[in-house]
Amino acid sequence: MRTSKNGSTGEEPIGGSRESAALPLTAGSGGSSPKPAEARNSRMSMWGSKSDKLTKRHRMMAAGASGATRNSVAVAPMVDGTGGSSTLPVVATEEDQQRDTYASGPSNGSYSRLPEDPELGGKKSIGMGGAAPPSSDLRTLEAVAKGPRKSEAPVPRNYWKTQCTALADIFLVPLNLLLLFVPIGVVAHMSHWNSATVFATNFLAIIPLASLLGNATEAMSTHTGQLLGGLLNATFGNAVEMIMCVQAVKAGLIEVVQGNLLGSILSNLLLVLGMAICASGLLRKTQAFNAQGAAANMTCQAVASISVCLPTMFRGVSGASEHDVLMISRVCSVFLMAVYGLFLYFQLKTHADLFADEADEEEEHDELSLPISSLLLVGSTGVVALCSEGLVDSIEDVSASYGIPKAFIGVILLPIVGNAAEHATAVTCAYKGMMDLALGVAVGSSTQIALFVVPCAVMFGWFYDQPMNLAFRDFDTACQMLSVFLVSQVLQHGNTNWLHGAMLMTTYTLIAVITWFIHE
């Protein structure tokens, strides 16, 4: 503490200079005269008794403690003993300026957190000894000064922009270049062009349409529940096979329908799965997968094979008529559809963990909305029906004109139309190490055809009064039974290698060669 030339205790001047004289107190009459430090201390203590929130630091400053050169003086109005008003100089430290910043609000919109004051029980003080507002008020002041808080959530994209991006992901793929054959195939069929042209153009047109159908079905299933999504996949997942079966049943091509259904099962179990296993074997010595989920699928395949084998064997029983075989086939079809319903409930509800794909690392993409995906599904289904009609109508002429057996067309060629996109997906996933997903595409699709599409074809024959039954050719039945047995042996250990894939593809090649020599 310093003493001025007139004997009074030194105070920091308003300008903050150490050499400045003390700021005198103003009496009630408005004059100014120097006051002893004791008087000021007594008045300070009187003022402090009126406010229990006055801090020790403020009382020391009121007694004349000198501050740093950067400090400034704040003048506090007071009431003296005679009732007059006086002003008390209080040295404002840097911390006080921070408190004044809270009170007045700086121009740059930023606030500093106040230090704790132990004398106030952890509360914070602002300015001239006043208690700081509650912490919630301080947070409010900070929020107002900083402006609206920016949300960390991503800004939702425009609806139509999202839909256009999703449609671009579906249509802008090299496979869809074959869509150019759609108008050509339709015109060729309606204009009665050469049967080979009609068959080839519609054959190529249906391949990308099948991919569009699959994408639309998957987009719709994302907007529904798990069980309903499974039913949608069951209904439209093999819509191309279903549509071609309907067209062929209406035309009375029962053996072509049976061959197409058998060929779809064999191509998935032998060709697609074999290629997927070989693709994985290019990079890995062995590839593990979920053996329990595969076993459930193969058990359903065995049941479907038995349901085809029994009517076929019954046809050779003495006294069995075609009508009896047809009725047995329809009864077996009802039970097969019931088994598929139970399998869906097993797969999607009670034992969904057995079919979880642990290796799925696909990136997320924009998804189609329910109305757009429904429109895409309906439109592509209509175009597939139009093209498949031209394809089926030209089978007879192509077989007769070019000597291609109907068995080869049904078992080998037609399954390529509906499963080309799934074939590519399964092989690509297996090459990337996602073997569970590849099995779901290959084995799951064949299970769906055996338990759902085959009995539906029998029901369509019943509806159109056609003798569609489950009594296949003996050769077809043997191929299905032996293929299911072979695939079960390959998948029973929970891991595969490239040799397994080579054996599956070799078996499919043998079947394809034999079907070329089946003439009617």
C-alpha positions in Angstrom: 0.0 0.0 0.0 1.3 3.4 -1.0 0.7 6.8 0.7 0.1 9.8 -1.5 1.7 13.2 -0.9 -1.4 14.4 1.0 -1.2 11.4 3.4 -4.0 9.3 2.1 -3.7 5.7 1.0 -2.9 5.4 -2.7 -5.5 4.0 -5.1 -5.1 3.1 -8.7 -6.3 6.0 -10.9 -9.0 5.5 -13.5 -6.5 5.4 -16.2 -4.6 2.6 -14.5 -1.3 4.6 -13.8 0.7 3.9 -10.7 1.6 7.6 -10.3 -1.9 8.9 -10.3 -3.4 10.3 -7.1 -6.2 8.4 -5.3 -9.7 9.0 -6.4 -11.5 11.0 -3.6 -14.9 10.1 -2.3 -17.8 12.4 -3.1 -19.8 13.7 -0.2 -23.5 14.2 -0.2 -23.2 17.8 -1.3 -21.3 16.7 -4.3 -17.9 18.1 -3.1 -14.8 16.0 -2.9 -12.4 15.6 0.0 -9.9 13.0 0.9 -11.1 10.4 3.3 -8.9 8.3 5.7 -8.5 4.6 4.8 -10.2 3.6 8.1 -13.4 5.5 7.2 -13.5 3.9 3.8 -12.9 0.5 5.4 -15.7 1.1 7.9 -18.1 2.1 5.2 -17.0 -1.0 3.2 -17.7 -3.1 6.2 -21.1 -1.5 6.5 -21.8 -2.2 2.9 -20.4 -5.7 3.3 -22.9 -6.3 6.1 -25.7 -5.6 3.8 -24.6 -8.2 1.3 -23.3 -11.6 2.4 -22.1 -12.3 -1.1 -19.3 -9.7 -1.0 -16.0 -11.4 -1.5 -12.8 -10.9 0.5 -11.1 -9.7 -2.7 -13.6 -6.9 -3.1 -13.1 -5.8 0.5 -9.3 -5.7 0.1 -9.7 -3.6 -3.1 -12.1 -1.3 -1.2 -9.4 -0.8 1.5 -7.0 0.4 -1.1 -5.0 -2.6 -2.2 -3.1 -1.7 -5.3 -3.5 -3.7 -8.5 -1.6 -4.3 -11.6 -1.0 -1.6 -14.1 -3.6 -3.2 -16.4 -6.4 -2.8 -13.8 -9.1 -0.2 -14.0 -11.3 1.5 -11.3 -15.0 0.9 -11.0 -17.0 3.4 -9.0 -19.7 2.0 -6.7 -22.4 4.3 -5.3 -22.9 4.1 -1.5 -24.9 5.7 1.2 -22.8 7.4 4.0 -23.7 7.8 7.6 -25.5 11.1 7.1 -27.7 9.8 4.4 -25.8 11.4 1.6 -24.4 9.5 -1.4 -20.8 8.8 -2.0 -18.8 6.8 -4.5 -16.3 4.1 -3.6 -13.5 3.4 -5.9 -13.0 -0.3 -6.5 -10.1 -1.7 -8.3 -11.3 -4.1 -11.1 -8.9 -6.9 -11.9 -8.7 -8.9 -15.0 -11.0 -11.5 -13.5 -13.6 -8.8 -12.8 -13.4 -7.7 -16.5 -14.2 -11.3 -17.4 -17.2 -11.1 -15.1 -18.3 -7.9 -16.6 -18.0 -9.6 -20.0 -20.7 -12.1 -18.8 -22.9 -9.2 -17.6 -22.7 -7.0 -20.6 -21.9 -9.5 -23.4 -18.8 -9.0 -25.6 -19.1 -8.0 -29.1 -17.5 -11.1 -30.5 -20.0 -13.4 -28.9 -17.6 -15.5 -26.7 -17.8 -15.9 -23.0 -15.1 -17.1 -20.5 -16.0 -19.5 -17.8 -15.8 -17.9 -14.3 -13.4 -19.2 -11.7 -14.8 -20.8 -8.5 -15.1 -18.6 -5.4 -14.6 -20.6 -2.3 -16.2 -18.0 0.0 -19.4 -18.2 -1.9 -19.7 -22.0 -1.6 -18.6 -22.7 -5.1 -20.8 -20.0 -6.7 -19.4 -17.5 -9.1 -19.6 -13.7 -8.8 -20.0 -11.1 -11.4 -19.0 -7.4 -11.4 -19.4 -5.7 -8.0 -19.8 -8.5 -5.6 -23.1 -9.8 -7.1 -23.5 -13.6 -7.2 -23.3 -15.2 -10.6 -26.5 -16.5 -12.1 -27.1 -20.3 -11.9 -25.1 -22.5 -14.3 -28.2 -23.0 -16.5 -28.4 -19.2 -17.0 -24.7 -19.1 -17.9 -25.2 -21.8 -20.4 -28.2 -19.8 -21.8 -26.0 -16.7 -22.1 -23.3 -18.8 -23.9 -25.9 -20.3 -26.3 -27.4 -16.9 -27.1 -23.9 -15.4 -27.8 -22.7 -18.3 -29.9 -25.9 -18.5 -32.0 -27.9 -21.6 -32.8 -26.1 -24.9 -32.2 -25.3 -26.8 -35.4 -26.7 -30.3 -35.5 -24.2 -33.1 -36.1 -26.9 -35.2 -37.9 -26.6 -35.3 -41.6 -28.8 -33.0 -43.5 -31.6 -35.0 -45.2 -31.3 -35.1 -48.9 -33.9 -34.1 -51.3 -36.4 -36.9 -51.9 -36.3 -36.8 -55.7 -32.6 -36.5 -55.7 -32.3 -39.6 -53.6 -34.7 -41.5 -55.8 -32.8 -40.5 -58.9 -29.5 -41.6 -57.4 -31.1 -45.0 -56.4 -32.5 -45.5 -59.9 -29.1 -44.6 -61.4 -27.5 -47.3 -59.3 -29.9 -49.8 -60.6 -30.0 -48.9 -64.3 -26.5 -47.6 -65.0 -24.8 -51.0 -65.0 -23.3 -52.8 -68.1 -25.8 -55.6 -68.0 -28.6 -53.2 -68.7 -27.2 -52.6 -72.2 -29.2 -55.7 -73.1 -32.4 -53.7 -72.5 -32.0 -52.6 -76.1 -33.3 -56.0 -77.1 -36.6 -55.4 -75.3 -38.3 -53.4 -78.0 -36.6 -55.5 -80.7 -37.9 -58.7 -79.2 -41.4 -57.3 -78.8 -41.5 -56.1 -82.4 -40.1 -59.4 -83.6 -42.8 -61.4 -81.9 -45.6 -59.2 -83.0 -44.4 -58.9 -86.5 -43.9 -62.7 -86.8 -40.2 -62.6 -87.6 -38.0 -65.6 -87.9 -38.4 -67.9 -84.9 -34.7 -67.9 -84.1 -34.6 -64.1 -84.1 -37.7 -63.9 -81.8 -36.1 -66.5 -79.5 -32.7 -64.9 -79.4 -33.8 -61.3 -78.9 -36.4 -62.1 -76.2 -33.8 -64.4 -74.5 -31.3 -61.6 -74.3 -34.0 -59.0 -73.2 -35.2 -61.1 -70.2 -31.7 -61.3 -68.7 -31.6 -57.6 -67.5 -35.3 -57.6 -66.8 -34.7 -60.3 -64.3 -32.1 -58.2 -62.6 -34.5 -55.2 -62.4 -37.2 -57.5 -60.9 -34.7 -58.6 -58.2 -33.7 -55.1 -57.3 -37.3 -53.9 -57.1 -38.2 -56.8 -54.8 -35.3 -56.1 -52.5 -36.2 -52.4 -52.4 -39.7 -53.2 -51.5 -38.7 -55.7 -48.8 -36.7 -52.9 -47.0 -39.9 -51.0 -46.3 -41.8 -54.0 -44.9 -41.4 -56.2 -41.9 -39.0 -59.1 -41.9 -41.6 -61.8 -42.4 -43.5 -59.8 -45.1 -40.2 -59.1 -46.8 -39.5 -62.8 -46.9 -42.9 -63.4 -48.5 -42.2 -60.8 -51.1 -38.8 -62.4 -52.0 -40.6 -65.8 -52.2 -43.2 -64.4 -54.5 -41.1 -62.2 -56.8 -37.6 -63.4 -56.2 -38.1 -66.0 -59.0 -40.7 -64.1 -60.8 -39.1 -64.8 -64.2 -39.3 -68.5 -63.7 -42.9 -68.1 -62.5 -43.9 -66.1 -65.5 -42.3 -68.4 -68.0 -43.9 -71.4 -66.3 -47.3 -69.7 -66.6 -46.7 -69.0 -70.3 -45.5 -72.5 -71.0 -48.3 -74.2 -69.0 -50.9 -72.2 -70.9 -49.3 -73.3 -74.2 -49.3 -77.0 -73.0 -45.5 -77.4 -72.9 -45.5 -79.5 -69.8 -42.1 -81.1 -70.3 -40.5 -77.7 -71.1 -41.9 -76.4 -67.8 -40.7 -79.4 -65.9 -37.3 -79.1 -67.5 -37.1 -75.4 -66.8 -37.9 -75.9 -63.1 -35.4 -78.8 -62.8 -32.8 -76.8 -64.7 -33.2 -73.8 -62.4 -32.6 -76.0 -59.4 -29.6 -77.7 -60.9 -28.0 -74.5 -62.2 -28.1 -73.0 -58.8 -26.9 -76.1 -56.9 -24.2 -77.2 -59.3 -23.2 -74.4 -61.7 -23.6 -71.3 -59.6 -22.4 -72.8 -56.3 -19.5 -74.5 -58.1 -18.4 -71.3 -59.8 -18.7 -69.4 -56.5 -16.6 -72.0 -54.6 -13.9 -71.9 -57.3 -13.9 -68.1 -57.3 -13.3 -68.1 -53.6 -10.6 -70.8 -54.0 -8.6 -68.5 -56.3 -7.6 -66.4 -53.2 -8.1 -68.8 -50.3 -7.0 -72.3 -49.5 -10.3 -73.0 -47.7 -13.4 -71.0 -47.1 -15.6 -71.4 -44.0 -19.3 -70.7 -43.9 -22.4 -71.2 -41.7 -22.9 -75.0 -41.9 -26.2 -75.0 -39.9 -27.9 -72.6 -42.3 -26.7 -74.6 -45.3 -27.9 -77.8 -43.7 -31.4 -76.4 -43.2 -31.6 -75.5 -46.9 -30.3 -78.9 -48.0 -32.9 -80.6 -45.8 -35.6 -78.7 -47.6 -34.1 -79.7 -50.9 -34.2 -83.3 -49.9 -37.9 -83.0 -49.0 -38.6 -81.4 -52.4 -36.7 -84.1 -54.2 -38.7 -86.8 -52.4 -41.9 -85.0 -53.3 -40.9 -85.3 -57.0 -39.6 -88.8 -56.7 -42.7 -90.3 -55.2 -45.2 -89.3 -57.9 -42.6 -90.3 -60.5 -42.2 -93.8 -59.0 -46.0 -94.1 -58.4 -46.6 -93.6 -62.1 -44.9 -97.0 -62.7 -47.1 -98.8 -60.2 -49.5 -101.3 -61.8 -53.0 -99.8 -62.2 -52.0 -96.2 -61.6 -53.7 -93.8 -64.0 -52.6 -90.3 -65.1 -55.5 -88.8 -63.2 -54.3 -90.4 -60.0 -50.8 -89.1 -60.6 -52.2 -85.6 -61.2 -54.2 -85.6 -58.0 -51.2 -86.9 -56.0 -49.1 -84.1 -57.5 -51.6 -81.5 -56.4 -51.8 -82.8 -52.9 -48.0 -82.9 -52.7 -47.9 -79.4 -54.0 -50.1 -78.1 -51.1 -47.8 -79.8 -48.6 -44.7 -78.4 -50.2 -46.0 -74.9 -50.0 -46.9 -75.4 -46.3 -43.3 -76.7 -45.7 -41.9 -73.6 -47.4 -44.1 -71.4 -45.2 -42.7 -73.2 -42.1 -39.2 -72.8 -43.5 -39.7 -69.0 -43.9 -40.9 -68.8 -40.3 -37.9 -70.8 -39.2 -35.5 -68.7 -41.2 -36.9 -65.3 -40.4 -38.2 -65.7 -36.8 -37.3 -68.6 -34.6 -33.7 -69.4 -35.9 -32.8 -66.2 -37.8 -29.3 -66.3 -36.3 -28.5 -69.4 -38.3 -28.9 -67.5 -41.5 -27.2 -64.3 -40.5 -24.5 -63.2 -42.9 -21.4 -62.4 -40.8 -19.3 -61.4 -43.8 -21.6 -59.0 -45.5 -19.6 -55.8 -46.0 -21.6 -54.2 -48.7 -21.7 -50.4 -48.7 -25.0 -48.6 -48.0 -26.7 -47.0 -51.0 -29.7 -44.8 -51.5 -32.8 -46.9 -51.4 -35.9 -46.6 -53.5 -39.1 -45.5 -51.8 -42.0 -47.9 -51.6 -44.1 -46.2 -54.3 -41.1 -46.0 -56.8 -40.0 -49.6 -56.1 -43.6 -50.8 -56.5 -43.9 -49.0 -59.8 -40.6 -50.5 -61.0 -41.7 -54.0 -59.9 -45.1 -53.8 -61.7 -43.5 -52.3 -64.9 -40.7 -54.8 -65.1 -43.1 -57.7 -64.4 -45.3 -56.6 -67.3 -42.4 -56.3 -69.7 -41.1 -59.8 -68.6 -44.5 -61.3 -69.3 -44.5 -59.8 -72.7 -41.0 -61.0 -73.6 -41.4 -64.4 -72.1 -44.5 -64.9 -74.2 -42.5 -64.4 -77.4 -39.8 -66.6 -76.0 -42.1 -69.5 -75.2 -44.0 -69.3 -78.4 -40.8 -69.7 -80.5 -39.5 -72.8 -78.7 -41.4 -75.3 -80.8 -40.2 -73.8 -84.1 -36.6 -73.4 -82.9 -36.5 -77.0 -81.7 -37.9 -78.3 -85.0 -36.0 -76.0 -87.3 -32.6 -76.2 -85.7 -32.7 -79.6 -84.1 -32.2 -78.3 -80.6 -33.8 -80.8 -78.1 -36.6 -79.3 -75.9 -34.9 -81.0 -72.9 -31.8 -79.0 -73.6 -33.7 -75.8 -74.0 -35.7 -76.3 -70.8 -32.9 -77.7 -68.6 -30.0 -75.6 -69.8 -31.0 -72.5 -71.8 -34.0 -71.2 -70.1 -32.6 -71.2 -66.5 -29.8 -68.9 -67.7 -32.4 -66.3 -68.5 -33.8 -66.0 -65.0 -30.7 -66.6 -63.0 -27.9 -64.7 -64.8 -28.0 -61.7 -62.4 -28.0 -64.0 -59.4 -25.2 -66.0 -60.8 -23.0 -62.9 -61.1 -23.9 -61.8 -57.6 -23.0 -65.2 -56.0 -19.7 -65.5 -57.8 -18.7 -61.9 -56.9 -19.6 -62.3 -53.3 -17.7 -65.5 -53.0 -14.6 -64.0 -54.6 -14.7 -61.2 -52.0 -14.9 -63.8 -49.2 -18.7 -63.5 -48.4 -19.4 -67.2 -48.7 -22.5 -67.1 -46.6 -24.1 -64.5 -48.9 -23.1 -66.6 -51.9 -24.7 -69.7 -50.4 -27.8 -67.7 -49.6 -28.1 -66.7 -53.3 -27.3 -70.1 -54.8 -28.7 -72.7 -52.4 -31.5 -70.4 -51.1 -32.8 -69.7 -54.6 -32.9 -73.4 -55.5 -34.8 -74.1 -52.2 -37.3 -71.4 -53.1 -37.8 -72.9 -56.6 -38.2 -76.4 -55.3 -40.6 -75.6 -52.4 -42.6 -72.7 -53.9 -42.2 -72.3 -57.7 -42.7 -76.0 -58.5 -45.9 -76.4 -56.6 -47.2 -73.1 -57.9 -46.6 -74.4 -61.4 -48.8 -77.4 -60.6 -51.5 -75.1 -59.3 -51.3 -73.0 -62.4 -51.9 -76.1 -64.4 -54.9 -76.9 -62.3 -56.2 -73.4 -63.0 -55.7 -73.6 -66.7 -56.9 -77.2 -66.9 -53.5 -78.5 -68.0 -52.0 -81.8 -66.8 -49.0 -80.3 -65.0 -47.8 -82.7 -62.4 -44.8 -83.7 -60.3 -44.1 -86.9 -62.3 -41.0 -85.8 -64.1 -38.9 -87.9 -66.4 -36.9 -90.6 -64.7 -33.7 -89.0 -65.8 -34.8 -85.6 -64.3 -35.7 -87.1 -61.0 -32.4 -89.0 -60.8 -30.5 -85.8 -61.6 -32.3 -83.9 -58.8 -31.8 -86.6 -56.1 -28.1 -87.1 -56.9 -27.4 -83.4 -57.1 -28.9 -82.8 -53.7 -26.9 -85.7 -52.3 -23.6 -84.3 -53.8 -24.2 -80.8 -52.6 -25.1 -82.0 -49.1 -21.8 -83.9 -48.9 -19.8 -80.8 -50.0 -21.5 -78.5 -47.5 -21.7 -80.7 -44.5 -18.2 -79.8 -43.1 -18.7 -76.0 -43.0 -15.7 -75.3 -45.3 -15.0 -75.7 -48.9 -12.1 -75.5 -51.4 -11.7 -75.1 -55.1 -11.8 -78.9 -55.7 -15.4 -79.0 -54.4 -16.4 -76.3 -56.9 -14.7 -78.2 -59.7 -16.6 -81.3 -58.9 -20.0 -79.5 -58.9 -19.3 -77.8 -62.2 -18.2 -81.1 -63.7 -21.5 -82.8 -62.7 -23.5 -80.0 -64.3 -21.5 -80.3 -67.5 -22.3 -84.0 -67.6 -26.0 -83.4 -67.2 -25.9 -80.7 -69.9 -24.2 -83.1 -72.3 -26.8 -85.8 -71.7 -29.8 -83.5 -72.2 -28.5 -82.7 -75.6 -29.1 -86.3 -76.6 -32.6 -86.5 -75.3 -34.9 -86.4 -78.3 -38.7 -86.8 -78.3 
